[in-house]
Amino acid sequence: MTAPVIILGSGLAAYNVAREFRKLDKTSALTIVSRDHAGFYSKPMLSNAFSANKSAEQLLMKSAEKMAEELNATILGHTKVVSIHVHNQEVMLGDDTILPYRDLVLAVGADPIRLPMGGDGASDVLSVNDLDDFAHFNRRLASAKSVAILGAGLIGCEFANDLLARDIAPIVIDPSAWPLSRLLPQAAGDFMADKLSDAGVQFHWGVTAQAVDAEGAGFVVKLSDQTELAVDLVLSAVGLRSRTELAAAAGLQVNRGVVVDRYLQTSQPHIYAVGDCAEVAGLTLPFVLPIMQQARALAATLMGERTVVKYPAMPVMVKTPACPAVVAPPAMGSVGEWHLETSETGIVAKFMSNSGSMAGFALLGSATSQRQALTPDLPVVLA
């Protein structure tokens, strides 16, 4: 009997690989191993669930049992994988069960980055990285009137905007001078900051949180400029770090993520990686569109038709209704400059390379309507 294809993880990357694989192969054994409940939900919806009036239970689209039925798969929820034995093509579970695999797919995701901070409340700083985290955050918000958010990146701004739907005051703290500073030129960032401020978001720029102390039922956040903020909760949204520990312990090459080639194969045969944990051509992209591209390519490879993953231009929508935005940042190292067209209702920012071609864009407010027209002019991310 042939060993199954085993997928570790049950997030978007894992289930998209499973679905694409099942489109091509209806019968080969497929096993999914997840450390959580293994139900299916859309992670991008976590940061705008309040405005959609969704609870954690409502965000869960399908149970593990339903997914197992749909995918003709064995799904092991709440199951920890402790090691990968690459030479025997086996994984060992936490209860010492050994599972042989034909091919192994790592779709284990990423962990929130935790900034070093002092104070007796630092360990109570929350992060929302999965549905269980969201459920916990939602429960803690029951009596909250204010939340300090560490980080003014994409996720931090989305949560800040979303908390307004619960009549909760978001206070965003970031060491840069404007939101989404890695994705937007300053003028566009200032435009977004103004719109979010008008909606009720407070910002503290150019500072970091040095300590979080518990005080009564809430917390005091001490900033690097000596400002002290009294809030009910503190949420960290400073980024993600790929989960590489299991791969590294198995001797696989890791860097910022699990290093894979264009076929998504790791440094060992029959082991692949996708999603937030995978580093493809030096890129770790925690977005949905790269996952879809990876899933289709890997499914074909698992069927014996080796297929390289390609990334087209992939603009990302920022879910901030107070200031809708679509961003397609230029590749790292791109040489050129931003050109802006501004109006009272929106900004078109194009990053023009020295050769005169557009290497990226940011569209804010009413300018987001130009997304479809401009996207064909973007370079592909990975040819």
N, C-alpha and C positions, 0 to 999 in steps of 0.2 A: 504493500500500500504506500502510495506516494505521500510524503509529509506535506502538511499544508503550507500555504503562504500565510505568514503571521505578520500582522500589523500591530505595532505597539503604539497605543494612543487611540483616542476616540473623538478628537476634535475635527475641525473642518478638513484638515489635510488628510487625516486617517480615513474619514468616511468618504471623501471625494476619491481617494485612491481605490477604496473598496468598490464604490459605485462604478467607476470607469473600468475596473478589472472585471466586474460582473457583466458589463455590457459585452465584453469580449469572450468571457469564459463563464458559462452558467453552472459548471459542475465541479471544478477543482475545489478541493477543501480550502476553506478560508477561515482563519481564526483572528479575532481582534482581542487584544488584551489591554485593559484600561485600569489605571489606578483609581479612577472615580466611578460614578454610576454608569457611565458609558451611554447615557442618553444623548440624543442629537439635539443641538441647538446652534444658533448662529452667534458666534462670539461677537461680531461687530455690533450686534443689537444691544449688548450690555451697556454701552455708553450712551444710548438714547432711549432706554427702556422707560424712564419716568415720563417723558413727554408722550410716549406711546401708551402710557398707563398700563404697563406690563409688570406682573410679578415674576419671580423666578419660576414659579410653576407654569405660568403662561408662556414663558420663553422656551420651555422645554417642548420641542416639536414632536419628538418621538422617543419612546422608551427604548432601552436596550433590547427588550424582547421584540418590539416591533422592528427594530433595525435588523436583528438577527433573522427574523422571518423574511424581510424584504431582500436581504443580501444573501440568503441561504448560507449563513455564516454562524460559527460558534463565537459567542461574545462572552468574555470573562471580565465582568466588572469587579471593581474594588479588589483588584489583583495586582500585586507588585512583582515586577521582574527585577531580580537581584543581580543577574549576570548573563552574559552572552558567551557561549563557548563556540568560537568561530570555526575551529577545526572540525568539531563534531556536528556543526550546524544545529545547535540546540540553544534554548534559553532556559534558565532556571527561575522558577517562581519562588515567592517568599515562603511557601510551605514545602519547599524542596522538590516540588514536581518538576520534571524535565519535559520540555516540549520540543520535539524535533521540528525543524522547518526546512521547506524546500527553498524558499526565499524569505528574507526578513526585511520588513520596512519599518524604519524608525520614524515615527510621527509624534514625537514626545513633547513637542512644543518648547516653550521658554518660560523662565521664571521672572517675576518682577525684580528689578534692581532695587536693592535696599541701600539707601544712603546712610553712611555712618553719622549718627546723631547722639547727643547726650540727653540726659533727662530721664526721669522715672516713668515717662509716658511714651518713650520712643518705641517700646515693643508693642504698643497699642495702635501704632500707625497702620492703617488698612491699605490693602491693594485689591483691585478687582481684576483678576486674570481668568476667571472661569465662572461657571454658573453658581457653584457653591460659594465662591467669594461674593458674588453679587447678592445672593440670598442673605448672607451675613451682613453685608453693607446695608441692605434694605432694612433689615431688622434694627440695626443700630441707628438708622435715620428716623425711627419712629417719633422721637421727641426732639430731634435736632433742629436747630434754627440756623446754624452756620457750620460750614465745613472748610477747613484750610486744605487746598490742593497743592501738592508739591510738584511743580512741573507745568509749563505752559506749552507743551507739545500738543500733538494732535489729540491724544486721549485725554489729557488734562483739560483742554479747552472743550472737548465734547462733554465730559462729565460736568464741567462748570455750567455750560449752557443748559444741560439736562436738569441739573438740580433746581434751576429756576422754576421748572414746572411743578416742583414740590414746595415752592415758596421758601426755599432754603437759600441763605446767602452764601455764595461761593467766594472764597478769597484765594486767589491764585498767586503762588510765590515762584519766582524763576530768576536765575542769575543773569539771564540775557536781558535785552532791552525791549523785546517785543515778542508776541506769540508766534509759535511755529518758526522759530528763528533759523532752523536748518532748512526750511522749505520756502520761506518767503523773504523777499527783500524788505528792508525796514519800512518803506512807505506803505507797502501792502500790509505788513504786520501792524503798523499803527492804525490803519483803516479798520482792521479786524478788532484790535483792542478797543477802539472807540465804539464800535457797534456792540461789542459784548459789554462794555462798561455802561452804555446807554440802557442795556437790557437788565443790568443789575449785578454784573460780575465785578468784583474788586480785584485789582492787581497790585502786586509789590514787585517792582523790577530791580534787577541788579543786586539781588540779595539771595542768600540761602538760609535755610532753616538750620540753626545750630543745635537746638535742643527742643524737646517736647516734654513738658512737665504736666502731670495730672493735677487738676485743681477742681475740687468738687466733683460734679458729674461730667466735667469737660476737660479741656486742656489749654495750656498756654504755650504757644509756639514762639520761641525766641529766635529772632532773625539776626543776621550778621551785622546789620546796622543798629543793633540794640533795640529795635522795635519789638514789642511784645504783643501778640495777638491772642485774645481769648476766644476760643471756638469750642464747638461741641464735639467735632470729630476731625481727624486728620487723615487725608487720603494721599497716598503716594502714587504719582503717575510719571515717573522719571525714565521709563523705558523698560525693555526686556533684555534678558540674557539667555541665549540658547541653552537648552539642557543638553549637556555633552558628557556628563559624568559616566553614564552607563557605557557610552561608546568608547570613551577614553579608557575605561577599565578593561574593555575588551581588546584594547590595542588598536582601535581605529584612529585614523588621523583626525584630529580636531584642531580648530583654530578659534575663530569667533563662533563658529557653529561646527557641526559634523561635516567635514570636508567631503564633497562628492564631485564626481565628474559630470559632464554634460548629460550622461545617461542616468544621473542621480545615484550612481553606484559609489559606495564608500571605498575606502582603501582595501576592503576585503570583498572577494566575490560573494554573490548571493545576499549581500546586505546593502540596503539602500536607505536614503534619508530624504524626507520631504518636509515642507512647512517651515515653521519658525525655528526648528532645530537645525535645518540644513543650510550649508554655505555652498552656493553654486557660483563658480567663477568669481569667488571673492565677495559675493553678494548674499546678505541675509535680509530678506524682504518680508516683513510681517504683515502682508496684505493678502486679500482674497485672490486677486487675479493671478499672481504668481503660483499660488496653490493650484488653481484650476489648470494652468499650463503644465505644472509638474505632474499632476494626477493623470492627465491624458497621456503624457509621454511615458510615464513609468508603467502604466497599465499595458501599453503596447510592448514595452521591453519585457515585462513579466510574461508576456505571451510568446516571447522569442523573437520579436521584431524590434531589435534595438533601435531606440528612437531618442534623439537628443532633445532636450528641453530648449524651447525658444521663448523669449519674452518679447512681446510686441510693446509698443508704447502703452503705458498703463497709468493713466491719470487716476488719482485717488480723490474721492469725494470726502470732504470734511463735514461731519454731521453737526454743524453749529447753525441752527436756524436763524439766530440773530445776525449771522453773517455767513451765508452759504459760501462754500469755497471748494474749488477743485485745484489740485496741485499735481504738477508733473515736474519734479525738480530735475535740473541738469545732472548728468553723471558726475561722480566725484572726479575732481581734477579738470573739469571743463573750464576752458579759458574763454572769457567773453564778458558781457555785462548785461544788466537788466535794463529793459526799455519799458516805461510805464505809460499807459493811457488811463487817465483818471476822470471820473465824473462824480457827481454827488451820490450816485447809487451803486457804483462799482468800480473795480480796477481790473484792467488787463495788463499783466506783467509778463513780458516775454524775455527769456534769457537768450540773447543772440551771441552766437560764437563768433570768433574773429573771422571765420570764413563767410559770415553773413547768414548762416542757416540758424533756424530756431532750435535750441538744444533743450528747452524746457519752458514751462509756463506756470503761472498762478492766476486763477480767475476768481474774483471775489464779488459778492453781491450780485447785481443784475448781470454782470459779465459772465457768470457761469453758463449762461445760455449759449456762449460761443464754444463750449467744450467740443461738440461734435465737429464743428467747422475747423477747429485748430488741431485736433488730435492727429489727423493724417499727416500733418507737417512735422510731427515729432519724430526723432530718430527712434529706432527700435532699441530696447534695453539690452537684449541679448539675441544676436542674429542667429 
